[in-house]
Amino acid sequence: MTEWNAHAIAARLLGSRLGRAVETLTEVQSTNDEVWARARAGEREGLLLIAERQTQGRGRGGNAWFSPPYVGVWASVLLRPELPPARVPLLSLAAGLACARAAESVGARVGLKWPNDVVAADGSGRKAGGVLVESRHEDGRWTVVVGVGVNANTAEEDFPQALRGRATSLARLKGGAVSREDFVVALAGELATGYEMLERGEDQSLLDQWRQRAVIFGRPVRVRGGGAEIHGVARDLVDDGSLLVRLDSGVELEVRAGELEVLWQGGGVV
């Protein structure tokens, strides 16, 4: 079992915008919470914090995230963007894209489920990783924490019974073990690239790259949020990053938030 080495990661990210400071911890409740604490203490943009284990890791919608030691990547990055409020949500898509590109760099075949879940590219819907982006606007500026949870070398028997058949890992998608360090270094670089694309106003290029990896378009979906539930077919991304869904009635609706469930191959819903 190889533990995280902050000095080795920092050396590989020397001069990088994200990963300006690298911190590794043995155990935390949540890497996002740890980074928020440092943000409140005045930490500058670019902090990359990685934990070997999370005891209260969380995903989107407040869902618990299975975070065992030595086999996964549980990390958070601090951003302080200067973007208009309407474009801050695009950071969520940029983070999902960065995660997918980092997975590809270590040899895993993945696709994207809106807004930022990393899933198997084969249409099975098995989830390998997810991103939780939390933002706050205080004192006239934005603070954003990008949390990433990825099953890097998790074996099928490592997952709780409830996740078996629904979750996967980069190693299983590659057909062999992956380097967690290589993945983290690639993730920091890819996230910086997507972040800078948004700063330059290259939203359409980023959305096109996301679309190229989408595995949800044309599939039946269900979206829950705000006490409502809609059914339809996922069609495309809208310019602001929303998901375009054609309802069963034929009306097209732009979904900006909510929990998305997709009817995958074989009838599985994830």
C-alpha positions as CSV (number, residue, x, y, z in Angstrom):
1,M,0.0,0.0,0.0
2,T,1.5,3.3,-1.2
3,E,0.7,6.3,0.9
4,W,0.4,9.8,-0.4
5,N,3.7,11.8,-0.6
6,A,3.0,15.5,-0.4
7,H,6.6,16.5,-1.3
8,A,6.7,14.3,-4.5
9,I,3.3,15.7,-5.7
10,A,4.4,19.3,-4.9
11,A,7.6,18.7,-6.9
12,R,5.7,17.5,-9.9
13,L,3.3,20.5,-9.7
14,L,6.1,23.1,-9.1
15,G,5.0,26.3,-10.9
16,S,1.4,25.1,-11.4
17,R,-1.4,27.4,-10.6
18,L,-3.4,24.6,-8.8
19,G,-1.2,22.6,-6.4
20,R,0.7,25.8,-5.4
21,A,0.5,24.2,-1.9
22,V,0.0,20.5,-1.4
23,E,-1.1,19.0,1.9
24,T,-1.8,15.3,2.7
25,L,-3.6,14.0,5.7
26,T,-4.1,10.5,7.0
27,E,-7.8,11.0,7.9
28,V,-10.4,13.8,7.8
29,Q,-14.1,14.0,8.0
30,S,-14.3,15.7,4.7
31,T,-11.6,17.2,2.5
32,N,-14.0,20.0,1.4
33,D,-14.6,20.9,5.0
34,E,-10.8,21.0,5.7
35,V,-10.3,23.3,2.7
36,W,-13.1,25.6,3.7
37,A,-11.5,26.0,7.1
38,R,-8.3,27.0,5.5
39,A,-10.1,29.4,3.1
40,R,-11.7,31.2,6.1
41,A,-8.2,31.5,7.6
42,G,-7.0,33.3,4.5
43,E,-5.4,30.5,2.4
44,R,-4.7,31.6,-1.1
45,E,-6.0,30.0,-4.3
46,G,-4.3,26.8,-5.4
47,L,-4.3,24.7,-2.2
48,L,-4.5,21.0,-3.0
49,L,-5.5,18.9,0.0
50,I,-5.6,15.1,-0.2
51,A,-6.7,12.7,2.5
52,E,-6.0,9.0,2.7
53,R,-9.4,8.4,4.2
54,Q,-12.6,10.4,4.8
55,T,-15.0,9.4,7.6
56,Q,-17.8,11.7,6.5
57,G,-17.1,12.2,2.8
58,R,-20.1,13.5,0.9
59,G,-21.3,13.7,-2.7
60,R,-23.9,15.9,-4.4
61,G,-27.3,16.1,-2.7
62,G,-25.7,15.4,0.7
63,N,-25.2,11.7,-0.2
64,A,-22.5,9.9,1.7
65,W,-19.3,9.0,-0.2
66,F,-17.5,5.7,0.4
67,S,-13.9,6.7,1.0
68,P,-11.6,3.8,2.1
69,P,-7.8,4.2,2.5
70,Y,-5.1,3.4,-0.1
71,V,-7.4,2.7,-3.1
72,G,-9.0,6.0,-3.8
73,V,-8.4,9.7,-4.4
74,W,-10.2,12.0,-2.0
75,A,-9.0,15.5,-2.7
76,S,-10.2,19.2,-2.7
77,V,-8.8,22.3,-4.4
78,L,-9.3,25.9,-3.4
79,L,-10.3,28.5,-6.1
80,R,-11.0,32.2,-5.8
81,P,-12.5,32.9,-9.2
82,E,-13.3,36.3,-10.6
83,L,-16.2,35.3,-12.7
84,P,-19.8,36.7,-13.1
85,P,-22.3,34.9,-10.9
86,A,-24.1,33.4,-14.0
87,R,-20.9,31.7,-15.1
88,V,-19.7,30.3,-11.7
89,P,-21.8,27.1,-12.2
90,L,-19.7,26.3,-15.3
91,L,-16.9,25.4,-12.9
92,S,-18.9,22.3,-12.0
93,L,-18.7,21.1,-15.6
94,A,-15.1,22.1,-15.9
95,A,-14.3,20.0,-12.8
96,G,-16.1,17.0,-14.2
97,L,-14.2,17.3,-17.5
98,A,-10.9,17.7,-15.7
99,C,-11.6,14.5,-13.7
100,A,-12.5,12.6,-16.9
101,R,-9.4,13.8,-18.7
102,A,-7.2,12.8,-15.8
103,A,-8.8,9.4,-15.8
104,E,-8.1,9.0,-19.5
105,S,-4.5,10.0,-18.9
106,V,-4.0,7.0,-16.6
107,G,-5.6,4.7,-19.2
108,A,-9.2,4.4,-18.0
109,R,-12.1,4.6,-20.5
110,V,-14.7,6.9,-18.9
111,G,-17.7,9.0,-19.8
112,L,-19.5,11.9,-18.2
113,K,-23.0,12.0,-16.6
114,W,-24.3,15.5,-16.0
115,P,-23.1,17.6,-14.3
116,N,-19.9,15.9,-13.3
117,D,-20.0,12.2,-12.5
118,V,-17.3,10.1,-14.0
119,V,-18.8,6.8,-15.2
120,A,-17.9,3.8,-17.4
121,A,-17.8,4.7,-21.1
122,D,-19.7,1.5,-22.0
123,G,-23.2,2.7,-21.2
124,S,-23.6,0.6,-18.0
125,G,-23.7,3.7,-15.8
126,R,-21.2,2.3,-13.3
127,K,-19.8,5.3,-11.4
128,A,-16.0,5.6,-10.9
129,G,-15.9,9.1,-9.4
130,G,-17.8,12.3,-8.7
131,V,-17.2,16.0,-8.0
132,L,-18.7,18.2,-5.4
133,V,-18.3,22.0,-6.1
134,E,-19.3,24.3,-3.3
135,S,-19.2,28.1,-3.7
136,R,-19.8,31.1,-1.5
137,H,-19.9,34.8,-2.3
138,E,-18.6,36.9,0.6
139,D,-17.2,40.4,0.8
140,G,-17.6,40.9,-2.9
141,R,-15.7,37.8,-4.0
142,W,-16.2,34.2,-4.8
143,T,-14.6,31.3,-2.9
144,V,-15.0,27.9,-4.5
145,V,-13.9,24.5,-3.2
146,V,-13.8,21.6,-5.8
147,G,-13.9,18.2,-4.1
148,V,-13.1,15.1,-6.1
149,G,-13.8,11.5,-5.0
150,V,-12.5,8.8,-7.4
151,N,-12.3,5.0,-7.0
152,A,-8.8,4.5,-8.3
153,N,-7.9,1.0,-7.4
154,T,-11.0,-0.2,-5.6
155,A,-11.8,-3.8,-6.1
156,E,-15.4,-5.1,-6.5
157,E,-15.2,-6.8,-3.1
158,D,-14.1,-3.5,-1.5
159,F,-17.4,-1.9,-2.1
160,P,-20.3,-2.2,0.3
161,Q,-23.0,-4.6,-0.9
162,A,-25.3,-1.6,-1.8
163,L,-22.7,-0.3,-4.3
164,R,-21.8,-3.5,-6.0
165,G,-23.0,-3.5,-9.6
166,R,-23.4,0.3,-9.5
167,A,-19.8,1.5,-8.8
168,T,-16.5,0.8,-10.5
169,S,-12.9,2.0,-10.4
170,L,-10.4,3.4,-12.8
171,A,-8.4,0.2,-12.4
172,R,-11.3,-2.0,-13.5
173,L,-12.0,0.3,-16.5
174,K,-8.3,0.2,-17.5
175,G,-7.8,-3.5,-16.8
176,G,-4.9,-2.9,-14.4
177,A,-3.8,-0.8,-11.4
178,V,-3.4,3.0,-11.9
179,S,-1.0,5.4,-10.2
180,R,-3.0,7.6,-7.8
181,E,-0.2,10.2,-7.9
182,D,-0.2,10.3,-11.7
183,F,-4.0,10.9,-11.6
184,V,-3.8,13.7,-9.0
185,V,-1.0,15.5,-10.9
186,A,-3.1,15.2,-14.1
187,L,-6.2,16.4,-12.3
188,A,-4.6,19.6,-11.0
189,G,-3.3,20.4,-14.5
190,E,-6.6,19.6,-16.3
191,L,-8.6,21.6,-13.7
192,A,-6.3,24.6,-14.2
193,T,-6.8,24.3,-18.0
194,G,-10.6,24.3,-17.7
195,Y,-10.5,27.1,-15.1
196,E,-8.4,29.3,-17.4
197,M,-10.7,28.5,-20.4
198,L,-13.6,30.0,-18.4
199,E,-11.5,33.0,-17.5
200,R,-10.8,33.6,-21.2
201,G,-14.5,33.2,-22.1
202,E,-14.0,30.0,-24.0
203,D,-17.2,28.5,-22.6
204,Q,-18.2,26.8,-25.8
205,S,-14.9,25.0,-26.3
206,L,-15.2,23.6,-22.7
207,L,-18.8,22.6,-23.3
208,D,-17.9,20.9,-26.6
209,Q,-15.2,18.9,-24.8
210,W,-17.7,17.9,-22.2
211,R,-20.2,16.8,-24.9
212,Q,-17.5,14.6,-26.5
213,R,-17.5,12.5,-23.3
214,A,-21.2,12.5,-22.5
215,V,-22.8,9.1,-22.3
216,I,-26.3,10.4,-21.3
217,F,-27.6,12.1,-24.5
218,G,-30.5,10.2,-26.1
219,R,-31.2,8.2,-22.9
220,P,-34.3,8.3,-20.7
221,V,-33.8,10.3,-17.5
222,R,-35.6,11.3,-14.4
223,V,-34.7,14.5,-12.5
224,R,-35.7,15.3,-9.0
225,G,-35.4,18.6,-7.3
226,G,-37.4,21.3,-5.5
227,G,-40.1,18.8,-4.6
228,A,-40.8,18.1,-8.3
229,E,-39.9,15.2,-10.6
230,I,-39.7,15.2,-14.4
231,H,-39.2,12.5,-16.9
232,G,-37.8,12.8,-20.4
233,V,-34.8,12.2,-22.6
234,A,-31.4,14.0,-22.1
235,R,-30.8,16.0,-25.3
236,D,-27.8,18.4,-24.9
237,L,-26.1,21.1,-22.8
238,V,-27.3,24.7,-22.8
239,D,-24.8,27.6,-23.0
240,D,-25.0,28.1,-19.2
241,G,-24.2,24.4,-18.5
242,S,-27.8,23.4,-17.9
243,L,-29.1,20.1,-19.2
244,L,-31.7,20.2,-22.0
245,V,-34.3,17.5,-21.4
246,R,-37.2,16.7,-23.8
247,L,-40.1,15.8,-21.6
248,D,-42.5,13.0,-22.4
249,S,-45.0,15.7,-23.5
250,G,-42.5,16.9,-26.2
251,V,-41.7,20.2,-24.4
252,E,-38.0,20.9,-23.9
253,L,-36.9,22.0,-20.5
254,E,-33.6,23.4,-19.2
255,V,-32.6,21.7,-16.0
256,R,-30.2,23.8,-13.9
257,A,-30.1,21.7,-10.7
258,G,-31.4,18.5,-9.3
259,E,-30.6,14.8,-8.9
260,L,-30.3,13.1,-12.3
261,E,-31.1,9.4,-12.7
262,V,-30.4,7.8,-16.1
263,L,-31.9,4.6,-17.5
264,W,-28.7,2.8,-18.7
265,Q,-28.2,-0.3,-20.8
266,G,-29.8,-3.3,-19.3
267,G,-32.4,-1.2,-17.5
268,G,-30.3,-0.1,-14.6
269,V,-31.0,3.3,-13.1
270,V,-28.2,5.3,-11.6
